[in-house]
Amino acid sequence: MAGGGTMEARVGALGAQGDGIAETPEGRLFVPFTVPGDRVRVRPGQRRGEGRAASLIEVVESGPGRADPSCPHFGACGGCALQHLAAAPYAAFKREQVVRALGHHGLGEVPVGEPLIVPAGARRRTALSAKRAGGRLLLGYQERASHRLVDVSHCPVIVPQLERLLAPLRDLLGGVLAPGGAARVSLTATATGVDVILTADEPPDLAARERLAAFAEAHDLARIGVESAAGYEPVAARRTPMVAFDGVQVPLPPGAFLQATEASEAWMIGAARRAVAEATRIADLFAGCGTFTAALARDAEVWSYEADAAMLEACRQGLNRASGRRPVTPVRRDLFRDPLTADELAAFEAVVIDPPRAGARAQSEQLARSAVPVVAAFSCNPGTFARDGRILVDGGYRLEGVTPVDQFRWSAHTELAAIFRKG
């Protein structure tokens, strides 16, 4: 190893988290911000899995597939890991994440399509951290593998409507947070304006609330509220934040789940409709506010299952105002603790399922025992999807194909859509 604890290495591949993998006499190294073919100078660090993390000191010789990052904060800000990848290797990385996960569960022969890649500047929701320290207010994202906060003035990932709020929010929070105070700021761009949630340890005092309300007025926010140990409280609700699912306007509850981009959401809704086009009775599992329900109800009766009462009520309100839809039955049910049984599933000709990152093992076990002809599955975690997919395949389903969906641009995160058919 060279002086100062550094050494040269050649990157041969990308790992699951987007780091370059270099096989060296010192063992395997995981090197961030590199591409296959790079010759780099690195400083090996702590043990990590089957190797060691390494800090990138210098790219001595660039491999093919390198691109110029589009953000001045890249490399410090932990929000993006892959801005240095050109388009082709970036798409290949996203697809390989799904291929690798399927292979780990014996599904390596399943066709995996080219990924749907959402353009930059399309994210309609984000969560930032804020901290008042040393006489200044920091607002941004955590540094990679650190609790340090990177103050950001620009973010090419989020929609312009949110990016324009970064500087005003910094000024606002500088007058709201006490010295040493910290908070989390969640932003969601909706059809009726931006929804802001400020999460802090203590509820803001009267003066802070007045500042927040004035900020909502000055920047034409739909709503601004605060969340603390006491729960959520709106400070200024000027308009109800609304989102449209297949043309159905749905009120968005504070903190409710929403797909990260409108483009990926529209594609997934279309994929679900095509997959279950022949069904007349459909179960929409983990339905949220009705992302899929509204579109499915064009042609079929839909039973919408969701554990969160506020999201289920939002779905009901939206569909009550909609025209040209078939009957929808909202059902509050925790599908983790109380999955639909195989006998209950016998009432349906198709299932659409979009569980959280933990997947849906218990529900998948019941589906595997059922005779439901087709399952349209969506997932934000290829690993738990492959685990649950294995259960369905072992129960007699055929996994026709998987499409990676990249709506978290330049992150190592990949989502997917898939179709299972019985027999």
C-alpha positions as CSV (number, residue, x, y, z in Angstrom):
1,M,0.0,0.0,0.0
2,A,1.3,3.5,-0.9
3,G,2.3,6.1,1.6
4,G,-0.5,7.8,3.5
5,G,-2.6,4.6,3.5
6,T,-3.5,5.0,-0.2
7,M,-3.3,2.6,-3.1
8,E,-4.2,2.2,-6.7
9,A,-7.0,-0.1,-7.9
10,R,-8.9,-0.9,-11.0
11,V,-12.7,-0.9,-10.8
12,G,-14.3,-4.0,-12.4
13,A,-18.0,-3.7,-11.7
14,L,-20.7,-1.8,-9.9
15,G,-22.1,-3.2,-6.6
16,A,-25.8,-3.2,-5.5
17,Q,-25.4,0.3,-3.9
18,G,-23.8,1.8,-6.9
19,D,-20.2,1.7,-5.6
20,G,-17.5,0.5,-7.9
21,I,-16.0,-2.9,-6.9
22,A,-12.2,-3.3,-7.1
23,E,-10.5,-6.6,-6.5
24,T,-7.1,-5.9,-5.0
25,P,-4.3,-7.8,-3.2
26,E,-5.7,-6.1,0.0
27,G,-9.1,-7.7,-0.8
28,R,-12.3,-6.4,-2.3
29,L,-12.9,-2.6,-2.1
30,F,-16.1,-0.7,-2.5
31,V,-15.3,2.7,-4.1
32,P,-18.0,5.4,-4.5
33,F,-18.4,7.6,-7.6
34,T,-16.5,5.2,-9.9
35,V,-17.3,3.3,-13.1
36,P,-16.0,0.0,-14.4
37,G,-12.6,0.5,-16.0
38,D,-11.6,3.4,-13.8
39,R,-8.1,3.3,-12.4
40,V,-8.2,5.1,-9.1
41,R,-6.3,6.0,-6.1
42,V,-8.2,5.2,-2.9
43,R,-7.8,5.0,0.8
44,P,-9.2,1.7,2.2
45,G,-11.4,2.1,5.3
46,Q,-13.7,0.0,7.5
47,R,-14.9,-3.5,6.8
48,R,-18.1,-3.7,4.8
49,G,-19.7,-7.0,4.0
50,E,-17.3,-9.1,2.0
51,G,-14.8,-6.3,1.6
52,R,-13.9,-2.8,2.8
53,A,-15.3,0.6,2.1
54,A,-12.7,2.9,0.4
55,S,-12.5,6.7,-0.1
56,L,-11.9,7.9,-3.6
57,I,-8.8,10.1,-3.7
58,E,-8.3,10.5,-7.5
59,V,-9.4,9.0,-10.8
60,V,-6.1,8.3,-12.4
61,E,-7.6,6.9,-15.6
62,S,-11.2,7.1,-16.5
63,G,-13.1,4.1,-17.7
64,P,-15.8,4.2,-20.4
65,G,-19.3,5.3,-19.3
66,R,-18.3,8.3,-17.1
67,A,-20.4,11.4,-17.3
68,D,-20.1,14.9,-15.8
69,P,-22.4,15.3,-12.8
70,S,-25.1,17.9,-13.2
71,C,-25.2,19.1,-9.6
72,P,-22.5,21.1,-7.8
73,H,-23.3,19.2,-4.6
74,F,-22.7,15.8,-6.0
75,G,-20.1,13.9,-4.1
76,A,-20.8,15.6,-0.8
77,C,-24.6,15.3,-0.8
78,G,-25.8,11.8,-0.1
79,G,-29.0,12.2,-2.1
80,C,-27.5,11.0,-5.3
81,A,-25.0,8.2,-5.9
82,L,-24.9,7.8,-9.7
83,Q,-24.7,11.2,-11.4
84,H,-21.3,10.2,-12.7
85,L,-22.7,7.4,-14.9
86,A,-23.5,7.9,-18.5
87,A,-27.0,6.9,-19.8
88,A,-26.2,3.4,-21.0
89,P,-24.3,2.1,-18.0
90,Y,-26.9,3.8,-15.7
91,A,-29.8,2.0,-17.4
92,A,-27.8,-1.3,-17.2
93,F,-27.2,-0.8,-13.5
94,K,-30.9,-0.3,-12.8
95,R,-31.8,-3.4,-14.8
96,E,-29.0,-5.5,-13.2
97,Q,-30.4,-4.7,-9.7
98,V,-33.6,-6.5,-10.7
99,V,-31.8,-9.3,-12.5
100,R,-29.6,-9.9,-9.4
101,A,-32.5,-10.0,-7.0
102,L,-34.5,-12.5,-9.1
103,G,-31.4,-14.7,-9.5
104,H,-31.0,-14.9,-5.7
105,H,-34.4,-16.5,-5.5
106,G,-34.1,-18.9,-8.4
107,L,-35.9,-16.7,-10.9
108,G,-33.0,-15.9,-13.1
109,E,-34.8,-17.0,-16.3
110,V,-37.6,-14.5,-16.0
111,P,-37.5,-11.9,-18.8
112,V,-36.4,-8.4,-17.5
113,G,-37.2,-5.5,-19.8
114,E,-35.4,-2.3,-20.3
115,P,-36.0,0.1,-17.4
116,L,-38.4,3.0,-17.5
117,I,-36.2,5.9,-16.6
118,V,-37.9,9.1,-15.4
119,P,-36.1,12.3,-16.4
120,A,-34.3,14.6,-13.9
121,G,-36.4,17.4,-12.4
122,A,-39.5,15.2,-12.0
123,R,-39.6,14.3,-8.3
124,R,-42.7,15.9,-6.8
125,R,-41.9,15.0,-3.2
126,T,-38.8,15.3,-1.0
127,A,-37.7,15.4,2.6
128,L,-34.9,17.7,3.7
129,S,-33.2,18.2,7.0
130,A,-32.7,21.6,8.6
131,K,-30.4,22.6,11.4
132,R,-29.5,26.0,13.0
133,A,-25.8,25.9,13.9
134,G,-23.0,28.3,14.2
135,G,-25.2,31.3,13.5
136,R,-26.5,29.9,10.2
137,L,-29.3,27.7,8.9
138,L,-28.4,24.6,7.0
139,L,-31.0,23.0,4.8
140,G,-30.3,20.0,2.7
141,Y,-29.5,16.3,2.7
142,Q,-27.2,14.2,4.8
143,E,-23.7,13.6,3.5
144,R,-23.0,10.1,2.3
145,A,-22.5,7.6,5.1
146,S,-22.5,10.5,7.7
147,H,-24.9,12.5,9.9
148,R,-23.3,15.7,8.6
149,L,-25.7,18.0,6.8
150,V,-24.9,19.3,3.3
151,D,-26.5,22.7,2.7
152,V,-28.0,22.7,-0.8
153,S,-28.9,25.6,-3.0
154,H,-29.8,23.5,-6.0
155,C,-31.3,20.1,-6.6
156,P,-31.7,18.8,-10.2
157,V,-33.8,15.9,-9.0
158,I,-36.9,17.7,-7.8
159,V,-39.6,19.6,-9.7
160,P,-38.8,23.4,-10.2
161,Q,-41.8,24.2,-8.0
162,L,-40.0,22.6,-5.0
163,E,-36.5,23.8,-5.9
164,R,-37.7,27.4,-5.9
165,L,-38.6,27.0,-2.3
166,L,-35.2,26.1,-1.1
167,A,-33.8,29.6,-0.5
168,P,-37.1,31.0,1.0
169,L,-37.3,28.0,3.3
170,R,-33.8,28.6,4.5
171,D,-34.7,32.1,5.4
172,L,-37.9,31.0,7.1
173,L,-36.4,28.3,9.3
174,G,-33.5,30.6,10.3
175,G,-36.2,32.6,12.2
176,V,-38.2,29.6,13.4
177,L,-35.6,27.2,14.8
178,A,-33.9,28.0,18.1
179,P,-30.1,27.9,18.2
180,G,-29.0,24.3,17.8
181,G,-32.5,23.4,16.8
182,A,-33.2,20.8,14.0
183,A,-36.2,19.8,12.0
184,R,-37.3,17.8,9.0
185,V,-39.1,19.4,6.2
186,S,-41.3,17.4,3.8
187,L,-42.4,19.0,0.5
188,T,-45.0,17.6,-1.9
189,A,-46.0,19.3,-5.1
190,T,-49.7,18.8,-5.7
191,A,-52.2,20.0,-8.3
192,T,-53.4,22.8,-6.0
193,G,-50.0,23.8,-4.6
194,V,-47.2,22.7,-2.4
195,D,-47.9,20.9,0.9
196,V,-45.2,21.5,3.6
197,I,-44.8,19.5,6.8
198,L,-42.3,20.7,9.4
199,T,-41.4,17.9,11.9
200,A,-39.6,19.0,15.1
201,D,-39.2,17.7,18.6
202,E,-41.3,20.5,20.1
203,P,-44.4,22.3,18.6
204,P,-43.6,25.8,17.4
205,D,-44.6,28.7,19.6
206,L,-47.1,31.4,18.5
207,A,-44.5,33.6,16.9
208,A,-43.2,30.7,14.8
209,R,-46.7,29.7,13.8
210,E,-47.3,33.3,12.6
211,R,-44.1,33.1,10.5
212,L,-45.2,29.8,9.0
213,A,-48.7,31.1,8.1
214,A,-47.1,34.3,6.5
215,F,-44.8,32.1,4.5
216,A,-47.7,30.0,3.2
217,E,-49.4,33.2,2.1
218,A,-46.3,34.7,0.5
219,H,-45.5,31.6,-1.5
220,D,-49.0,30.5,-2.3
221,L,-48.7,27.2,-0.6
222,A,-51.7,24.9,-0.5
223,R,-51.0,23.9,3.1
224,I,-48.3,24.1,5.8
225,G,-48.5,22.1,9.0
226,V,-46.3,20.9,11.9
227,E,-45.7,17.4,13.3
228,S,-44.4,16.6,16.7
229,A,-44.9,14.1,19.5
230,A,-48.3,15.6,19.9
231,G,-49.3,14.7,16.3
232,Y,-49.9,16.6,13.2
233,E,-51.5,20.1,13.2
234,P,-52.2,22.3,10.2
235,V,-50.9,25.9,10.6
236,A,-52.3,27.3,7.4
237,A,-54.6,25.3,5.2
238,R,-55.3,27.6,2.3
239,R,-56.4,24.9,-0.1
240,T,-56.8,21.2,0.1
241,P,-53.8,19.5,-1.6
242,M,-55.2,17.5,-4.5
243,V,-53.7,14.8,-6.7
244,A,-55.3,13.3,-9.8
245,F,-55.3,9.5,-10.3
246,D,-56.5,8.7,-13.8
247,G,-58.4,12.0,-13.9
248,V,-60.0,11.5,-10.5
249,Q,-59.2,14.3,-8.0
250,V,-58.3,13.0,-4.6
251,P,-57.5,15.0,-1.4
252,L,-54.0,14.2,-0.1
253,P,-53.9,13.5,3.6
254,P,-50.8,14.9,5.5
255,G,-47.8,12.6,5.0
256,A,-49.8,10.2,2.8
257,F,-48.0,7.9,0.4
258,L,-47.6,9.2,-3.2
259,Q,-45.6,7.9,-6.1
260,A,-42.4,10.0,-6.5
261,T,-43.1,11.2,-10.0
262,E,-46.3,11.7,-12.1
263,A,-44.7,10.1,-15.1
264,S,-43.9,6.8,-13.4
265,E,-47.3,6.8,-11.7
266,A,-49.1,7.2,-15.1
267,W,-47.0,4.4,-16.6
268,M,-47.7,2.0,-13.7
269,I,-51.4,2.8,-13.8
270,G,-51.4,1.9,-17.5
271,A,-49.5,-1.3,-16.9
272,A,-52.0,-2.3,-14.3
273,R,-55.0,-1.7,-16.5
274,R,-53.5,-3.7,-19.4
275,A,-52.6,-6.6,-17.1
276,V,-56.1,-7.0,-15.7
277,A,-58.1,-5.8,-18.7
278,E,-60.4,-8.8,-18.9
279,A,-61.3,-8.9,-15.2
280,T,-64.6,-7.5,-13.9
281,R,-63.9,-8.0,-10.2
282,I,-60.6,-6.8,-8.9
283,A,-58.9,-6.5,-5.5
284,D,-56.5,-3.6,-5.1
285,L,-54.2,-4.5,-2.2
286,F,-52.2,-1.8,-0.3
287,A,-54.3,0.7,-2.2
288,G,-53.2,3.9,-0.5
289,C,-55.3,6.9,-1.6
290,G,-56.4,5.0,-4.8
291,T,-53.5,5.2,-7.1
292,F,-54.7,2.2,-9.1
293,T,-58.3,2.0,-7.8
294,A,-59.5,5.0,-9.8
295,A,-58.3,3.6,-13.1
296,L,-59.3,0.0,-12.5
297,A,-62.9,1.2,-11.7
298,R,-63.3,2.3,-15.3
299,D,-64.0,-1.2,-16.4
300,A,-64.4,-3.3,-13.2
301,E,-65.9,-3.4,-9.7
302,V,-63.0,-2.8,-7.3
303,W,-62.5,-3.7,-3.7
304,S,-59.8,-1.3,-2.3
305,Y,-57.9,-2.6,0.7
306,E,-55.8,-0.3,2.8
307,A,-54.8,-0.1,6.6
308,D,-54.5,3.7,6.8
309,A,-58.0,5.2,7.5
310,A,-57.1,8.7,6.2
311,M,-55.8,7.4,2.9
312,L,-58.8,5.1,2.5
313,E,-61.2,8.0,3.2
314,A,-59.4,10.2,0.6
315,C,-59.9,7.5,-2.0
316,R,-63.6,7.2,-1.1
317,Q,-64.1,11.0,-1.3
318,G,-62.4,11.2,-4.7
319,L,-64.4,8.4,-6.2
320,N,-67.6,9.7,-4.8
321,R,-67.1,12.8,-6.9
322,A,-66.0,11.0,-10.0
323,S,-68.3,10.0,-12.9
324,G,-68.0,7.1,-15.3
325,R,-66.6,4.6,-12.7
326,R,-67.9,1.2,-11.6
327,P,-68.6,0.6,-8.0
328,V,-65.7,0.7,-5.5
329,T,-65.8,-0.8,-2.1
330,P,-63.1,0.6,0.3
331,V,-62.1,-1.8,3.0
332,R,-59.9,-0.9,5.9
333,R,-57.6,-3.9,6.6
334,D,-54.1,-4.5,7.7
335,L,-52.8,-7.0,5.1
336,F,-49.7,-7.7,7.1
337,R,-51.6,-9.0,10.1
338,D,-54.7,-10.0,8.4
339,P,-54.1,-10.9,4.7
340,L,-57.0,-11.9,2.4
341,T,-57.3,-15.6,2.6
342,A,-57.3,-17.9,-0.4
343,D,-61.1,-18.4,0.1
344,E,-61.7,-14.7,0.1
345,L,-59.6,-14.2,-3.0
346,A,-61.8,-16.6,-4.8
347,A,-64.2,-13.8,-5.3
348,F,-61.8,-11.9,-7.6
349,E,-60.7,-12.3,-11.2
350,A,-57.5,-10.2,-10.7
351,V,-55.4,-8.7,-8.0
352,V,-53.3,-5.5,-8.1
353,I,-50.7,-5.4,-5.3
354,D,-48.2,-2.6,-4.4
355,P,-46.9,-3.2,-0.9
356,P,-44.3,-1.2,1.1
357,R,-40.6,-2.0,1.1
358,A,-41.1,-4.9,3.5
359,G,-43.0,-6.7,0.8
360,A,-46.1,-8.9,1.4
361,R,-45.0,-12.3,2.5
362,A,-48.2,-13.3,4.3
363,Q,-50.4,-12.0,1.5
364,S,-48.3,-13.7,-1.1
365,E,-48.7,-17.0,0.7
366,Q,-52.4,-16.7,0.5
367,L,-52.3,-15.6,-3.1
368,A,-50.2,-18.7,-3.9
369,R,-52.9,-20.9,-2.5
370,S,-55.6,-19.1,-4.5
371,A,-57.0,-19.5,-8.0
372,V,-56.8,-15.8,-8.9
373,P,-56.0,-15.9,-12.7
374,V,-53.7,-12.8,-12.8
375,V,-51.7,-10.6,-10.4
376,A,-50.3,-7.3,-11.4
377,A,-47.5,-6.6,-8.9
378,F,-45.6,-3.4,-8.2
379,S,-42.7,-3.1,-5.8
380,C,-40.2,-0.5,-4.4
381,N,-37.8,-3.3,-3.3
382,P,-36.5,-5.9,-5.8
383,G,-35.3,-8.1,-2.9
384,T,-38.6,-8.5,-1.2
385,F,-40.4,-8.7,-4.5
386,A,-38.2,-11.6,-5.6
387,R,-38.8,-13.3,-2.2
388,D,-42.6,-12.9,-2.6
389,G,-42.5,-13.8,-6.3
390,R,-40.8,-17.1,-5.5
391,I,-43.7,-17.9,-3.2
392,L,-46.2,-17.2,-6.0
393,V,-44.2,-19.2,-8.6
394,D,-44.0,-22.1,-6.1
395,G,-47.8,-21.9,-5.8
396,G,-48.4,-22.3,-9.5
397,Y,-48.0,-18.8,-10.9
398,R,-45.9,-18.0,-14.0
399,L,-43.9,-14.8,-13.8
400,E,-44.3,-13.5,-17.3
401,G,-41.8,-10.6,-17.1
402,V,-40.5,-7.7,-15.0
403,T,-40.0,-4.1,-15.9
404,P,-37.6,-2.0,-13.8
405,V,-38.9,1.5,-12.9
406,D,-36.5,4.2,-12.1
407,Q,-38.3,7.1,-10.5
408,F,-35.6,8.0,-8.0
409,R,-33.2,9.4,-10.5
410,W,-29.4,9.0,-9.8
411,S,-30.0,6.9,-6.6
412,A,-29.3,3.3,-6.2
413,H,-33.0,2.7,-5.6
414,T,-35.0,0.8,-8.3
415,E,-38.7,-0.1,-8.4
416,L,-40.5,-2.5,-10.7
417,A,-43.7,-3.8,-12.2
418,A,-44.5,-7.5,-13.0
419,I,-47.3,-9.8,-14.1
420,F,-48.1,-13.2,-12.7
421,R,-50.5,-15.6,-14.3
422,K,-51.9,-18.8,-12.8
423,G,-51.1,-22.0,-14.6
